[in-house]
Amino acid sequence: MNTPDEPVVGYASFAIWQSGNGVDCVDCVSCANDETTQDAGVAQDGDAVGNPMSIPTNHVASGKLPGTAESNADTAAPQTRRNVLLGLARASIRRHLGFDDAPENRPNAIIARNPWLSEPGASFVTLTENGRLRGCVGTLEAYRSLGGDVADHAVDAAAHDPRFFPVTAEEYPFLDVEVSVLGRPSAMPVRSREELEQTLRPGKDGLILTDRHGRRATFLPQVWEQLPVPHDFVSHLLVKAGIGADYDWANGEIECERYEVSAYAER
């Protein structure tokens, strides 16, 4: 049975392997050396899917993201969204680890106090420890409420990212959390690698590549901080998809999609 969420996010390069609509690591340049392949769906951070990398702390896409909870301008101010999303992710991890928080600080209570979390949304939750990736799981397209998506991905990043042992209660105080809310992916009308690299918007575009064999990988926009040159960005993403860094095409055989994110980090 396919599940929409899987681990996918890194900050260098990453790929996605899915059992459904989710993706495991979405951006991690350091992950680019991993040989993991994915089906499609959930992404993991750092896996860009993959190796530990430092996480950017100041990347927030401008504007509201179409097709997600971010599109409601009246829902919450950016700082409120940041505090609520990070608080929800931490509360979900704490509940999973068995911490006895007050009822008002538990995930369900946080979601109930913030109606905008009930709107559809796709997210990635990335965990780092001492600047190194500790887990990252997310979904490329919204299929449930943003609140439920963030809460589940926070737990999955802490406990179900196959690249790492589960986070322990003793480790919890040393974790840093980042939540990325994704806009709806849109197809890029490009036929070749050259067109793709000329069309990409460094620092703004998240990228999904899919070939005719179903190999698929994605990089969050944060990966541009490690790979600022479009050719390198595409090369690492191809590696994450298991296709090969030097692969070239001119007949549209690689499907290209882009998306934007609003990223909220603790540091």
Buried (B, 14 or more C-beta within 10 A) or exposed (E): EEBBBBBBBBBBBBBBBBBBBBBBBBBBBBBBEBEBBBBBBBBBBBBBBBBBBBBBBEBBBEEBBEBBBBBEEEBBEEEEBBEBBBBBBBBBBBBBBEBEEEEEBBBBBBBEEBEBBBBBBBBBBBBBBEEBBBBBBBBBBBBBBBBBBBBBBBBBBBBBBBBBEEBEEEBBEEBBBBBBBBBBBEEBEBBBBEBBBEBBEEEBBBBBBBBEEEBBBBBBBBBBBBBEEBBBBBBBBBBBBBBEBEBEBEEEEBBBBBBBBBBBBBE
